[in-house]
Amino acid sequence: MKLCLLAIALFVTISSCSEDYPASKVPSVVHNAIKAKFPGALDIDWKKNAESYEAEFDLDGIEYTAFVDPAGKLISYKHEIKVAEFPAVVAATINAEYASYRIDEAEKVEKDNIIYYQAELESKQKKDLQLIFSVDGKLATQINYLK
């Protein structure tokens, strides 16, 4: 659990350090990686951090965030989903182990062709959590989808 929270804290820290980045400065190989994977991407906003370029865009009315390394390799991406789209085992884990929380946001994450599910959990009595689960409902403590 501590590793998962550390990975998420690192992600939030790195993401918060990145600023809007002009599309004209993004290498064409990075643009091409996004266009190849997400040909219908609209209104791409770019950010740059120490390790990657971050593209935020809409595709078919869904918000996506994708991370691409400077060589044009797609590192990972995520998009919003409905809570009902969580696999049953993920929902069961959240309901059993985080019963005092409510799911504020649900996302599907793909890294290295492996699917994960991210849940932002809120509680009036406790600190909000951002957790990542594997498809079997276990906390995915090893994932840092910026690397």
CORTABEL-V775813 format. One record per helix or strand. SS is the DSSP state (H for helix, E for strand). FROM is the first residue (numbers start at 0). LEN is the number of residues. If there is no record, write none. Layout:
SS:FROM:LEN
SS:FROM:LEN
This chain:
H:1:16
E:18:3
H:22:3
H:27:10
E:41:7
E:52:7
E:61:7
E:73:8
H:82:3
H:87:10
E:101:10
E:113:9
E:128:6
E:138:1
